[in-house]
Amino acid sequence: MPQLQAAKKALRVSDRKRAFNDRWRRKMRDALHELRDAIDSNDKKAAEEAFQKTESILDRATRRHILHPNKTARKKSRLKRAVSAIK
């Protein structure tokens, strides 16, 4: 455990930030899972709606520096291609 006051505060701050980031990561995973389920079921309308929701969540996570912008762009591109491939 930290001994110095500054180290104690740094621990509290990092715990809050970790909890915040964990919530966003859980949101992202849930949205991605929902989208993949819609893609697997070949339901184009549901997949497009899920893609809109997922895209928004990924963009917001990127603005909050939880994901790297390039990773977000890569994920969105691959997901959009998968949604477009549904007949």
PyRosetta script that sets phi, psi and omega in degrees:
from pyrosetta import init, pose_from_sequence

init()
pose = pose_from_sequence("MPQLQAAKKALRVSDRKRAFNDRWRRKMRDALHELRDAIDSNDKKAAEEAFQKTESILDRATRRHILHPNKTARKKSRLKRAVSAIK")
pose.set_psi(1, 147.5)
pose.set_omega(1, -179.4)
pose.set_phi(2, -67.4)
pose.set_psi(2, 146.8)
pose.set_omega(2, -179.9)
pose.set_phi(3, -102.5)
pose.set_psi(3, -40.0)
pose.set_omega(3, -177.9)
pose.set_phi(4, -77.2)
pose.set_psi(4, 149.8)
pose.set_omega(4, -179.3)
pose.set_phi(5, -60.7)
pose.set_psi(5, -42.0)
pose.set_omega(5, -179.6)
pose.set_phi(6, -64.0)
pose.set_psi(6, -37.7)
pose.set_omega(6, 179.7)
pose.set_phi(7, -69.2)
pose.set_psi(7, -35.7)
pose.set_omega(7, 177.4)
pose.set_phi(8, -64.5)
pose.set_psi(8, -43.7)
pose.set_omega(8, 179.3)
pose.set_phi(9, -65.2)
pose.set_psi(9, -41.8)
pose.set_omega(9, 179.2)
pose.set_phi(10, -60.5)
pose.set_psi(10, -36.8)
pose.set_omega(10, 178.1)
pose.set_phi(11, -66.1)
pose.set_psi(11, -42.7)
pose.set_omega(11, 178.3)
pose.set_phi(12, -62.6)
pose.set_psi(12, -44.2)
pose.set_omega(12, -178.8)
pose.set_phi(13, -63.7)
pose.set_psi(13, -44.8)
pose.set_omega(13, -178.1)
pose.set_phi(14, -67.0)
pose.set_psi(14, -32.5)
pose.set_omega(14, 176.4)
pose.set_phi(15, -65.2)
pose.set_psi(15, -41.5)
pose.set_omega(15, 178.1)
pose.set_phi(16, -64.9)
pose.set_psi(16, -43.8)
pose.set_omega(16, -179.9)
pose.set_phi(17, -64.7)
pose.set_psi(17, -39.5)
pose.set_omega(17, 179.6)
pose.set_phi(18, -64.1)
pose.set_psi(18, -42.4)
pose.set_omega(18, 178.9)
pose.set_phi(19, -63.5)
pose.set_psi(19, -41.3)
pose.set_omega(19, 178.4)
pose.set_phi(20, -62.5)
pose.set_psi(20, -47.6)
pose.set_omega(20, 179.9)
pose.set_phi(21, -64.7)
pose.set_psi(21, -38.1)
pose.set_omega(21, 178.9)
pose.set_phi(22, -62.7)
pose.set_psi(22, -39.9)
pose.set_omega(22, 178.0)
pose.set_phi(23, -62.5)
pose.set_psi(23, -42.9)
pose.set_omega(23, 179.4)
pose.set_phi(24, -67.3)
pose.set_psi(24, -39.9)
pose.set_omega(24, 178.2)
pose.set_phi(25, -63.8)
pose.set_psi(25, -38.1)
pose.set_omega(25, 177.7)
pose.set_phi(26, -64.5)
pose.set_psi(26, -42.9)
pose.set_omega(26, 177.0)
pose.set_phi(27, -58.8)
pose.set_psi(27, -44.8)
pose.set_omega(27, -178.8)
pose.set_phi(28, -64.1)
pose.set_psi(28, -45.9)
pose.set_omega(28, -179.1)
pose.set_phi(29, -62.3)
pose.set_psi(29, -42.0)
pose.set_omega(29, 179.7)
pose.set_phi(30, -63.5)
pose.set_psi(30, -43.7)
pose.set_omega(30, -179.6)
pose.set_phi(31, -65.5)
pose.set_psi(31, -41.9)
pose.set_omega(31, 178.9)
pose.set_phi(32, -64.5)
pose.set_psi(32, -39.3)
pose.set_omega(32, 179.3)
pose.set_phi(33, -64.3)
pose.set_psi(33, -43.7)
pose.set_omega(33, 178.7)
pose.set_phi(34, -62.3)
pose.set_psi(34, -41.6)
pose.set_omega(34, 179.2)
pose.set_phi(35, -65.5)
pose.set_psi(35, -44.7)
pose.set_omega(35, -179.8)
pose.set_phi(36, -63.6)
pose.set_psi(36, -36.4)
pose.set_omega(36, 176.3)
pose.set_phi(37, -63.1)
pose.set_psi(37, -41.5)
pose.set_omega(37, 179.3)
pose.set_phi(38, -66.2)
pose.set_psi(38, -38.3)
pose.set_omega(38, 178.5)
pose.set_phi(39, -66.5)
pose.set_psi(39, -43.3)
pose.set_omega(39, -179.6)
pose.set_phi(40, -64.1)
pose.set_psi(40, -31.0)
pose.set_omega(40, -179.0)
pose.set_phi(41, -83.7)
pose.set_psi(41, -0.4)
pose.set_omega(41, 179.5)
pose.set_phi(42, 58.3)
pose.set_psi(42, 32.4)
pose.set_omega(42, 177.0)
pose.set_phi(43, -98.8)
pose.set_psi(43, 99.1)
pose.set_omega(43, -173.4)
pose.set_phi(44, -62.6)
pose.set_psi(44, -43.4)
pose.set_omega(44, -178.0)
pose.set_phi(45, -63.3)
pose.set_psi(45, -47.4)
pose.set_omega(45, 179.2)
pose.set_phi(46, -64.3)
pose.set_psi(46, -38.1)
pose.set_omega(46, -179.7)
pose.set_phi(47, -65.7)
pose.set_psi(47, -39.9)
pose.set_omega(47, 179.5)
pose.set_phi(48, -67.3)
pose.set_psi(48, -39.6)
pose.set_omega(48, 176.8)
pose.set_phi(49, -65.2)
pose.set_psi(49, -43.8)
pose.set_omega(49, 179.2)
pose.set_phi(50, -65.3)
pose.set_psi(50, -35.1)
pose.set_omega(50, 178.5)
pose.set_phi(51, -64.5)
pose.set_psi(51, -42.0)
pose.set_omega(51, 178.4)
pose.set_phi(52, -59.0)
pose.set_psi(52, -44.9)
pose.set_omega(52, -179.9)
pose.set_phi(53, -65.1)
pose.set_psi(53, -45.1)
pose.set_omega(53, -178.7)
pose.set_phi(54, -64.8)
pose.set_psi(54, -42.1)
pose.set_omega(54, 179.8)
pose.set_phi(55, -60.4)
pose.set_psi(55, -41.9)
pose.set_omega(55, 179.5)
pose.set_phi(56, -63.7)
pose.set_psi(56, -44.6)
pose.set_omega(56, -179.2)
pose.set_phi(57, -65.0)
pose.set_psi(57, -42.4)
pose.set_omega(57, 179.0)
pose.set_phi(58, -62.9)
pose.set_psi(58, -41.7)
pose.set_omega(58, 179.5)
pose.set_phi(59, -64.0)
pose.set_psi(59, -42.1)
pose.set_omega(59, -180.0)
pose.set_phi(60, -67.0)
pose.set_psi(60, -37.6)
pose.set_omega(60, 177.5)
pose.set_phi(61, -64.9)
pose.set_psi(61, -35.6)
pose.set_omega(61, 178.1)
pose.set_phi(62, -67.4)
pose.set_psi(62, -41.7)
pose.set_omega(62, 177.9)
pose.set_phi(63, -62.3)
pose.set_psi(63, -28.8)
pose.set_omega(63, -179.5)
pose.set_phi(64, -91.8)
pose.set_psi(64, 10.4)
pose.set_omega(64, 176.4)
pose.set_phi(65, 62.4)
pose.set_psi(65, 33.2)
pose.set_omega(65, 176.2)
pose.set_phi(66, -91.8)
pose.set_psi(66, -32.8)
pose.set_omega(66, 175.3)
pose.set_phi(67, -119.6)
pose.set_psi(67, 149.7)
pose.set_omega(67, 174.1)
pose.set_phi(68, -73.7)
pose.set_psi(68, 140.7)
pose.set_omega(68, -178.2)
pose.set_phi(69, -56.0)
pose.set_psi(69, -37.3)
pose.set_omega(69, 179.8)
pose.set_phi(70, -67.5)
pose.set_psi(70, -37.4)
pose.set_omega(70, 178.7)
pose.set_phi(71, -65.1)
pose.set_psi(71, -40.7)
pose.set_omega(71, 178.5)
pose.set_phi(72, -63.0)
pose.set_psi(72, -44.7)
pose.set_omega(72, -179.7)
pose.set_phi(73, -62.5)
pose.set_psi(73, -42.1)
pose.set_omega(73, -179.8)
pose.set_phi(74, -63.9)
pose.set_psi(74, -45.0)
pose.set_omega(74, 179.4)
pose.set_phi(75, -62.4)
pose.set_psi(75, -46.7)
pose.set_omega(75, -178.6)
pose.set_phi(76, -62.4)
pose.set_psi(76, -40.9)
pose.set_omega(76, -179.6)
pose.set_phi(77, -63.3)
pose.set_psi(77, -46.5)
pose.set_omega(77, -178.8)
pose.set_phi(78, -67.7)
pose.set_psi(78, -38.0)
pose.set_omega(78, 178.7)
pose.set_phi(79, -68.3)
pose.set_psi(79, -41.5)
pose.set_omega(79, 179.1)
pose.set_phi(80, -62.4)
pose.set_psi(80, -39.9)
pose.set_omega(80, 178.4)
pose.set_phi(81, -64.3)
pose.set_psi(81, -38.9)
pose.set_omega(81, 179.6)
pose.set_phi(82, -67.7)
pose.set_psi(82, -39.5)
pose.set_omega(82, 178.9)
pose.set_phi(83, -67.3)
pose.set_psi(83, -40.9)
pose.set_omega(83, 179.9)
pose.set_phi(84, -65.7)
pose.set_psi(84, -26.5)
pose.set_omega(84, -177.4)
pose.set_phi(85, -75.8)
pose.set_psi(85, -12.8)
pose.set_omega(85, 179.5)
pose.set_phi(86, -70.0)
pose.set_psi(86, 133.0)
pose.set_omega(86, -178.1)
pose.set_phi(87, -90.4)
pose.dump_pdb("model.pdb")
